[in-house]
């Protein structure tokens, strides 16, 4: 785990005004993570197309835009909408749309005509639906073909069906081919060399396939590739467009599994001791409703409390055993790093901005909602 856990960079000088559970964010650390992301792509923010599912917060996206990052992808229309409001130049819906979502995507595009709108496709029915819809609405849309490179969740395996999609796309007057999208979320080897080897294997396989398709041979093939674990591997390839997401806020899970990635924790869960039911036992107000609980424990990494065991977790309560329990009276503030920050943020309406150990304001988490205006 990160050596940051031994310092008190996270602690508030005055925590009483903040009700817990709460999420705290640290702008200086967010900025440091953004600078590192840009440094990793050779100083060119145009090589970043980050996923904004992590923060879901327009204020954070505005910060990214201020650093020169202007292209974003999101899995929901609400995420894309706040990115458009924050000054994005390009929006990619990273979820093949059904007809209802496609209508809403085009509504969003109409309201932000200076923004380029993109979406993913991995099958002929979706392409045909988008072709008919864009012609009917007299709107254009950029299509990225979603490739399955081993995760087997979405996408199409490179082969004849992809060629058929490309040929059909040529006859769609309102659709234009943007390039390829490939998410290798199945690659999470802690070993850098093993992760790099696995990443290189699918990239080389894809390039070999491209070389065998006459219409693709010797032409640039824009590729939006990877997530955060394989970010360094794709960043090392000068032609790749990279899509890290968690790196903006970072979390305990990725810090534990990928020590080669030197991002800083920029989001802290604040809770309190609400009961001491027995000697060595603490009950915290960090239940399922405040921290992502889809994974087994540890679901958080406490910064100012040594947890020996997680004993129970329910909607409002987290019960732990700790040899330090005698040091923590009822009401004591506990700071923790979520194991999985992305769904944790979605559980909170607002983020408390912390600067110089003081809460200096609140940022709403707008895109925790499924639908805003569009």
C-alpha positions in Angstrom: 0.0 0.0 0.0 1.1 3.6 -0.6 3.5 5.2 1.9 1.1 8.1 1.9 -0.8 6.2 4.6 1.8 7.2 7.1 1.2 11.0 6.7 -1.7 13.2 7.6 -2.1 15.1 4.3 -5.8 14.1 4.4 -6.7 15.4 7.8 -9.1 18.3 8.4 -8.3 21.0 10.9 -12.0 21.3 11.6 -14.2 18.4 10.8 -17.2 19.2 13.0 -19.1 21.2 10.3 -19.1 18.2 7.9 -21.7 15.4 8.4 -20.4 11.9 7.8 -20.2 9.8 5.8 -18.7 12.3 3.3 -16.3 12.3 0.4 -13.4 14.7 0.4 -11.4 15.7 -2.7 -8.1 17.4 -2.8 -7.6 19.7 -5.9 -3.8 19.9 -5.6 -3.7 16.1 -5.8 -6.1 16.0 -8.7 -3.9 18.5 -10.6 -0.8 16.4 -9.8 -2.6 13.3 -11.3 -3.6 15.2 -14.4 -0.1 16.5 -14.9 1.2 12.9 -14.6 -1.3 11.7 -17.1 -0.3 14.3 -19.6 3.4 13.6 -19.0 2.8 9.9 -19.7 1.6 10.7 -23.2 4.6 12.9 -24.0 3.0 16.2 -23.0 0.2 16.0 -25.6 -3.2 16.1 -24.0 -4.8 15.3 -27.3 -3.6 11.7 -26.8 -5.9 11.5 -23.8 -9.6 10.5 -24.1 -10.3 9.7 -20.4 -13.4 8.0 -19.1 -15.2 10.3 -16.7 -17.2 7.6 -14.9 -14.8 8.0 -11.9 -15.6 11.6 -10.9 -19.0 12.2 -12.5 -18.3 15.8 -11.5 -18.4 18.8 -13.8 -16.0 20.8 -11.6 -13.4 18.1 -11.9 -13.9 17.9 -15.7 -13.5 21.7 -15.9 -10.2 21.2 -14.2 -9.2 18.7 -16.8 -10.2 21.1 -19.6 -8.0 23.7 -18.0 -5.1 21.3 -18.3 -5.8 20.9 -22.0 -7.8 17.7 -21.9 -10.9 18.2 -24.0 -11.9 14.8 -25.3 -13.9 12.6 -22.9 -15.8 9.3 -23.0 -18.7 8.3 -20.7 -21.1 5.4 -20.4 -24.1 7.5 -19.6 -25.6 10.6 -21.3 -25.4 12.5 -18.0 -21.6 12.0 -18.0 -21.4 13.4 -21.5 -23.7 16.2 -20.8 -21.6 17.6 -17.9 -18.5 17.2 -20.1 -20.2 19.3 -22.8 -21.1 21.9 -20.2 -17.4 21.9 -19.0 -16.0 22.8 -22.4 -15.3 19.4 -24.0 -14.5 19.3 -27.7 -15.4 15.7 -28.3 -17.8 13.3 -26.6 -17.7 9.5 -27.0 -20.6 7.5 -25.7 -18.6 4.4 -24.6 -21.7 2.2 -24.7 -23.3 0.9 -27.9 -26.6 2.8 -27.8 -30.1 1.4 -28.1 -32.7 3.5 -30.0 -33.9 5.5 -27.0 -30.3 6.4 -26.0 -29.4 7.3 -29.6 -32.2 9.8 -29.8 -31.1 11.4 -26.6 -27.4 11.4 -27.8 -28.5 13.3 -30.9 -30.6 15.7 -28.7 -27.4 16.4 -26.8 -25.5 16.9 -30.0 -28.1 19.4 -31.2 -27.7 21.5 -28.1 -23.9 21.5 -28.3 -23.3 22.0 -32.0 -19.6 23.0 -31.5 -18.9 19.6 -29.9 -18.1 16.5 -32.0 -20.2 13.6 -31.0 -19.1 9.9 -31.2 -20.4 6.5 -30.3 -19.4 2.9 -30.3 -20.9 0.1 -32.6 -20.1 -3.6 -32.6 -23.0 -5.1 -34.7 -24.9 -4.5 -37.9 -28.4 -3.9 -36.3 -27.0 -1.0 -34.3 -25.3 0.5 -37.3 -28.5 0.2 -39.3 -30.5 1.8 -36.6 -28.1 4.7 -36.3 -28.0 5.1 -40.1 -31.8 5.4 -40.3 -32.0 7.7 -37.3 -29.3 10.1 -38.4 -30.8 10.4 -41.9 -34.2 11.0 -40.4 -32.9 13.7 -38.1 -30.4 15.2 -40.6 -27.6 14.9 -38.1 -24.1 13.4 -38.4 -22.4 11.0 -36.0 -18.9 9.6 -35.8 -18.7 5.8 -35.4 -15.9 3.9 -33.6 -16.0 0.2 -34.0 -15.7 -1.5 -30.6 -13.3 -4.5 -30.7 -13.3 -7.4 -28.4 -9.6 -8.0 -27.6 -10.1 -10.5 -24.8 -12.5 -9.2 -22.2 -15.6 -10.7 -23.8 -17.9 -8.1 -22.5 -18.6 -6.0 -25.5 -17.2 -5.5 -28.9 -16.6 -7.6 -32.0 -13.6 -9.9 -32.6 -11.5 -8.7 -35.6 -12.5 -10.7 -38.6 -14.9 -10.8 -41.5 -17.8 -9.3 -39.6 -15.8 -6.2 -38.9 -15.1 -5.9 -42.6 -18.8 -6.1 -43.3 -19.5 -3.4 -40.8 -16.9 -1.1 -42.5 -18.4 -1.8 -45.9 -21.9 -1.0 -44.6 -20.6 2.2 -43.0 -19.4 3.4 -46.4 -23.0 3.6 -47.5 -24.3 5.5 -44.4 -24.4 9.1 -45.5 -24.6 10.7 -42.0 -22.2 8.3 -40.3 -18.4 8.6 -40.5 -15.7 6.2 -39.4 -13.6 7.6 -36.5 -11.5 4.6 -35.8 -11.3 1.7 -33.3 -12.0 1.3 -29.7 -10.6 -1.5 -27.6 -10.9 -1.9 -23.8 -8.5 -4.5 -22.3 -10.0 -4.5 -18.8 -9.2 -8.2 -18.4 -5.5 -7.3 -18.1 -4.8 -6.7 -14.4 -1.5 -8.5 -13.8 0.4 -6.9 -10.9 3.6 -7.7 -12.7 4.5 -4.9 -15.1 6.3 -7.2 -17.5 3.4 -9.7 -17.6 0.8 -6.9 -18.1 3.0 -5.4 -20.8 3.4 -8.7 -22.6 -0.3 -9.4 -22.5 -1.0 -5.9 -23.8 1.5 -6.3 -26.6 0.0 -9.6 -27.7 -3.4 -8.2 -28.5 -2.1 -5.0 -30.1 0.2 -7.0 -32.3 -2.6 -9.4 -33.2 -4.8 -6.5 -34.2 -2.0 -4.9 -36.3 -1.5 -8.2 -38.1 -5.2 -8.3 -38.9 -5.2 -4.7 -40.1 -2.2 -5.6 -42.4 -4.3 -8.4 -44.0 -7.3 -6.3 -44.8 -6.7 -4.5 -48.2 -8.9 -1.5 -47.4 -7.0 -0.9 -44.1 -3.5 -1.6 -45.2 -1.1 1.4 -45.2 -3.7 3.7 -43.8 -3.7 5.3 -40.3 -5.8 3.4 -37.8 -6.8 5.6 -34.9 -7.1 3.5 -31.8 -8.6 4.5 -28.4 -7.1 1.8 -26.2 -7.1 0.5 -22.7 -8.0 1.8 -19.3 -5.9 2.7 -16.3 -3.9 -0.5 -15.7 -2.6 -0.6 -19.2 -2.3 3.1 -19.6 1.6 3.1 -19.4 1.7 0.4 -22.2 -0.5 2.3 -24.6 1.1 5.7 -23.7 4.4 4.2 -24.9 2.9 3.7 -28.3 2.9 7.2 -29.9 -0.1 6.5 -32.1 -2.4 5.3 -29.3 -5.2 7.4 -27.8 -5.4 6.5 -24.1 -8.4 6.2 -21.9 -7.5 6.1 -18.2 -10.2 7.0 -15.7 -9.5 6.0 -12.2 -6.1 7.8 -12.4 -7.8 11.2 -11.8 -8.8 10.3 -8.2 -7.0 6.9 -7.6 -8.1 4.3 -5.1 -6.8 1.7 -2.7 -7.5 -1.2 -5.1 -5.4 0.1 -7.9 -2.7 1.3 -5.5 -2.5 -2.2 -4.1 -2.5 -4.1 -7.4 -0.5 -1.6 -9.6 2.4 -0.1 -7.5 4.1 0.9 -10.8 1.4 3.6 -11.3 2.5 6.6 -9.3 -0.8 8.5 -9.0 -1.9 10.1 -5.7 -4.9 9.4 -3.7 -7.1 12.5 -4.2 -10.4 11.3 -2.8 -11.0 10.3 0.8 -14.0 8.8 2.6 -14.6 10.5 5.9 -16.6 8.7 8.6 -17.0 8.6 12.4 -17.1 6.1 15.2 -20.8 5.8 16.1 -20.6 3.0 18.7 -18.1 0.8 20.6 -20.2 -2.4 21.2 -17.4 -4.4 22.8 -13.7 -4.2 23.7 -11.6 -3.8 20.6 -14.7 -3.4 18.4 -15.7 -0.2 16.6 -18.9 0.6 14.6 -18.3 3.2 11.9 -21.0 5.1 9.8 -19.4 3.8 6.6 -22.1 1.4 5.4 -23.0 0.1 1.9 -24.6 3.4 1.1 -21.3 5.3 1.4 -18.7 3.0 -0.1 -18.8 0.6 -3.0 -19.5 -2.9 -1.7 -19.6 -5.1 -4.8 -16.2 -6.6 -3.8 -15.2 -8.6 -0.8 -13.4 -6.9 2.0 -11.3 -4.8 2.3 -13.7 -2.3 0.8 -11.7 0.6 2.1 -8.2 1.3 3.5 -8.3 3.3 6.7 -5.6 5.9 6.9 -5.8 6.7 10.7 -7.0 3.4 12.1 -5.3 0.0 11.9 -8.1 -2.5 11.1 -7.5 -6.1 12.2 -10.7 -7.5 10.8 -13.9 -6.4 9.0 -16.7 -8.1 11.1 -19.9 -6.8 9.5 -21.1 -4.4 6.8 -24.7 -3.3 6.4 -26.5 -0.3 4.8 -25.4 2.3 7.4 -22.8 0.5 9.5 -19.3 -1.0 9.2 -18.1 -3.0 12.2 -14.4 -3.6 12.6 -12.0 -5.0 15.2 -8.9 -3.0 15.9 -6.1 -3.0 18.5 -6.4 0.8 18.4 -10.1 0.9 19.3 -9.2 2.2 22.8 -7.7 5.3 21.1 -10.9 6.1 19.2 -13.8 7.5 21.2 -17.4 7.7 19.9 -17.4 10.6 17.5 -13.8 10.1 16.4 -13.2 10.9 12.7 -11.9 8.1 10.5 -10.4 8.7 7.1 -10.3 6.0 4.5 -9.5 5.4 0.8 -12.2 3.5 -1.1 -11.1 0.3 -2.6 -13.1 1.1 -5.7 -13.6 4.8 -6.1 -15.8 5.0 -9.2 -19.0 3.4 -7.8 -18.2 5.0 -4.4 -18.4 8.5 -5.9 -21.8 7.6 -7.4 -23.1 7.1 -3.9 -22.5 10.7 -2.9 -24.4 13.9 -3.9 -21.4 16.1 -3.4 -17.7 16.2 -2.9 -16.1 18.4 -0.2 -13.2 20.3 -1.6 -10.2 20.4 0.8 -7.4 22.8 0.5 -4.7 23.4 3.2 -6.5 21.0 5.5 -9.7 23.0 5.4 -13.0 22.3 3.6 -13.3 25.2 1.1 -16.5 24.4 -0.7 -18.6 21.6 -2.3 -18.7 20.2 -5.8 -21.9 18.5 -6.9 -21.7 15.0 -8.4 -24.1 15.8 -11.2 -23.7 12.6 -13.2 -24.6 10.2 -10.4 -28.0 10.8 -11.9 -28.9 8.7 -14.9 -30.6 11.6 -16.6 -30.1 15.4 -16.5 -31.6 17.5 -19.3 -31.0 15.0 -22.2 
